[in-house]
C-alpha cells in the first residue's frame, strides 16, 4: 500500500548491524504492509551513488536491549522523525543520553565530558559499538525513545564513567570460603581497606579514561562521511549480492 500522508512517510530506522549498531537513519516510507515497510533513505545513497538507498525493513521489530539498561524495553526499530524541540540545543550534563550526527545518521550515546581545548566540542561514548568520539555541540541532540506513540525521556547516567569502566574492565567475581580457626576482630580495618582500594581503582580508571584521547582511540566526528561512501550502503550491498 502506498503512503500518501507526508507526516506518516517520515520515519527513522534503527540499524542493529555490527559496526552500525545504535544508529538512526532518516527515511521516507514508500510502501507499507502489515509486516514490512519499503523505505528510501534521505541521506544515504546506494552503492553506485546514482540514487537514494531503498530497502525493506520490518514494520514492528523490537529493538535489542542496550548494555546499560537505559533504553525503554519494547521500543521498536522504527519511529517518527523527532520534533523540532527534540533537536534543539541543550545544556547537557555528564551522563546525559544524547544522539550524535555522524556518517549520515544519529548515533545513540552518553555525554562523558567536553573538550577543554574546544568548548564547542563534546565527548561522547557510544555503548552499542563501544567507541568514544569528540562531536561538535551543534551535531548533538537529546536522546529519547518513542514508546506507545509518545516520546519518553531517557534517564541520565551520572555514573557513566564507572559503568564504562565496569564494562571494559570487568572484575572477576570471587567467593572466598571462610577459613576454619581464623576470626577477624571487630575492630578490623578490612572494610576501610576495601573502600580505600576501591577508590584507588576508580581513580585509576578515571585517569585511564581521560588518557584515551592521547592514545588516539577517539574519533573526531562531523555530520558527514569523510570517506565519501556510507558504511550502511556497503553493508547492505554485500547482503543483496
Residue pairs with C-beta under 8 A, 6 or more apart in sequence:
1 31
1 32
1 33
2 30
2 31
3 9
3 29
3 30
3 31
3 32
7 80
8 29
9 28
9 29
10 26
10 27
10 28
10 29
10 80
10 81
11 26
11 27
11 28
11 29
11 37
11 39
11 78
11 79
11 80
11 81
12 24
12 25
12 26
12 27
12 78
12 79
12 80
12 81
12 82
12 106
13 24
13 25
13 27
13 39
13 57
13 77
13 78
14 22
14 23
14 24
14 63
14 77
14 78
14 79
15 21
15 22
15 23
15 24
15 25
15 105
15 232
16 22
16 63
16 64
16 77
17 232
17 235
19 129
19 231
19 235
20 105
20 129
20 231
20 232
20 235
21 128
21 129
22 66
22 107
22 108
22 109
22 126
22 127
22 128
22 129
23 103
23 105
23 106
23 107
23 108
23 232
24 79
24 99
24 105
24 106
24 107
24 108
25 41
25 42
25 43
25 44
25 104
25 105
25 106
25 232
26 41
26 42
26 43
26 81
26 105
27 39
27 40
27 41
27 42
27 57
28 39
28 40
28 42
29 37
29 38
29 39
30 38
30 39
30 40
30 54
31 37
31 38
32 38
32 59
33 59
34 59
35 58
35 59
35 60
36 56
36 57
36 58
36 59
37 56
37 57
37 58
37 59
37 78
38 54
38 55
38 56
39 54
39 55
39 56
39 57
40 52
40 53
40 54
41 52
41 53
41 54
41 55
41 104
41 232
42 52
43 104
43 105
44 52
44 53
44 104
44 105
44 230
44 232
44 233
45 51
45 52
45 53
45 229
45 230
45 233
46 52
46 53
46 54
46 233
46 237
47 229
47 233
47 234
47 236
47 237
49 229
53 232
53 233
53 236
55 236
57 77
57 78
58 77
58 78
59 78
60 76
60 78
61 76
61 77
61 78
62 74
62 75
62 76
62 77
63 71
63 75
63 76
63 77
65 71
65 73
66 108
66 127
66 128
67 127
67 128
67 167
68 110
68 127
68 157
68 163
68 167
70 97
70 110
70 154
70 155
70 157
71 108
71 145
71 154
72 145
72 147
72 152
72 154
74 147
75 145
75 146
75 147
76 146
79 145
79 146
80 146
82 141
82 144
82 151
83 151
86 141
86 142
86 144
86 151
87 141
88 141
89 137
89 138
90 96
90 141
90 142
92 98
92 111
92 122
92 140
92 142
93 111
93 156
93 158
94 111
94 112
94 113
94 158
94 160
94 161
95 110
95 111
95 112
95 156
95 157
95 158
95 159
95 160
96 110
96 111
96 142
96 156
97 108
97 109
97 110
97 142
97 143
97 144
97 154
97 155
97 156
97 157
98 108
98 109
98 110
98 111
98 122
98 124
98 140
98 141
98 142
98 143
99 106
99 107
99 108
99 109
99 140
99 141
99 142
99 143
100 106
100 107
100 109
100 124
100 126
100 133
100 135
100 139
100 140
100 221
101 107
101 135
101 139
101 140
101 141
101 223
102 133
102 135
102 139
102 221
102 222
102 223
102 225
103 221
103 224
103 225
103 230
103 231
104 224
104 225
104 230
104 232
105 232
106 141
107 126
107 128
108 126
108 127
108 128
108 143
109 124
109 125
109 126
109 127
109 133
109 143
110 124
110 125
110 127
110 157
110 160
111 122
111 123
111 124
111 140
111 160
112 123
112 124
112 125
112 132
112 160
112 161
112 164
112 209
113 122
113 123
114 121
114 122
114 123
115 121
115 122
115 123
115 134
118 134
120 136
120 137
120 138
121 134
121 135
121 136
121 137
122 134
122 135
122 136
122 137
122 140
123 132
123 133
123 134
123 135
123 213
123 218
124 132
124 133
124 134
124 135
124 140
125 131
125 132
125 160
125 164
126 132
126 133
127 167
130 167
130 168
131 219
132 212
132 213
132 217
132 218
132 219
133 218
133 219
133 220
133 221
134 213
134 218
134 219
134 220
134 221
135 221
136 222
136 223
139 221
139 222
139 223
142 153
143 154
144 151
144 152
144 153
144 154
145 151
145 152
145 154
146 152
157 163
161 205
161 206
161 209
162 202
162 205
164 209
165 202
165 205
165 206
165 209
169 205
184 190
212 218
225 231
